[in-house]
Each structure stands twice: as structure tokens, then as C-alpha cells.
Amino acid sequence: MSAESANAIQRNQVDLSDFIDWSGVECLNQSATHSLANALKQGYREDDGLLLESDADEQLLIYIPFTQVVKLYALVVKGPEEEGPKTVKLFSNREHMGFSNVNDFPPSDTAILSEDNLKGMPIVLKYVKFQNVRSLTIFIEDNQSGSDITKVQKIALHGTTVETTDMKGLKKVEDH
């Protein structure tokens, strides 16, 4: 691991899995027996034998809402060398996307995964595009070998929570 990738996840960045609204997480085209929880949930995603697999073709569309606003800094997408994801498009705060309209919107960022990324090296995102993220849609467009099944071992999101001010708690300052 190069010094640059070791520093890719800064000290103040946290794993955002604690801030995922699990009740709203969706994954289109996932295999019934190899679902998103295998790659996204802590504990499961550390076991390389547990996978998220695509079903009808190589594409996966993952929707992840957060319980609070976050700033997203980096993404880890681990997968096997052949069937691991290749082109990953990220959409910030874009709800109700489907395969039919995913190409109607410009992605907030696009990553072409390298062999190092598939082994766990973080993908550093265009940070300015991910400042006030309420939800993230991950579109895995294809895989490394062009096969029909895409396999994902781990998805981890790194960033920080946005401190929000409770406006009701502030007292109005009177002019004297």
C-alpha cells in the first residue's frame, strides 16, 4: 500500500455504516441468496466468502439513505478480480432511481476500479460533490471481465457527519 492510499482515509473520517438508515436500503437486481447485507453490513462484509451478487445481468443499483446528513470522502468496493465491479457511478441525494432512468442523470462521481481498489484500496471521491449527503445511489454498471454476474465482497463508506444546528434551540437576540 502506498503512503498516498494509506492516508486516503484521514483520521477524522469514520465508517458511515452506523449512520445508514437500514429500513430504506434497497438493491435492484441482487441475487436472492447473495444480497446487499453481505457486502454492506459490518461483520458480514469482513467475510470474503459472503458476497453480494447480481442476478439477471451484471448491473446493480444500490440505494443507501442516511439517518443524518453526511460528508462522503471515500468509498471502498472490494470484489474478486474477474467478477468484481469495474465502472461505479455515484449519485448524491437522488431518490427513486431505476435501471430505466439511471442514465438520465449525470453522476456526482464515476470511478473505474483498479485491481488495488478491488483488494480494498479506497476510492477518494470528488469531495465537493458529497458535502450534504442524505442518500447515496451506487450504480455498478459493469464488471472487470464482462461476465453476467458481478460479485461484491465489501462496500464501505467513509466520511463525517454534518453537525446540524437546532434552530429552535437558539434564542432570538433582541436589539436594544
Number of C-alpha atoms within 10 A of each C-alpha: 8 8 7 8 13 11 11 17 20 12 7 8 17 16 16 17 17 12 15 19 15 15 8 12 17 17 19 18 18 24 17 11 11 17 20 28 20 24 27 23 17 16 10 17 22 15 13 15 9 19 26 26 27 25 19 12 16 22 24 29 22 20 22 23 23 20 15 16 18 21 20 27 24 22 21 19 24 27 28 18 17 17 20 30 31 25 17 21 19 21 23 21 17 18 14 10 18 13 14 7 9 18 11 9 10 11 18 19 16 17 16 14 23 16 16 14 20 23 18 17 22 24 22 16 17 14 14 11 16 22 18 16 20 20 23 22 25 20 26 23 18 22 26 20 14 15 13 14 23 29 24 30 26 27 22 19 21 23 21 18 19 13 9 8 8 7 8 7 7 8 7 8 6 5 4 3
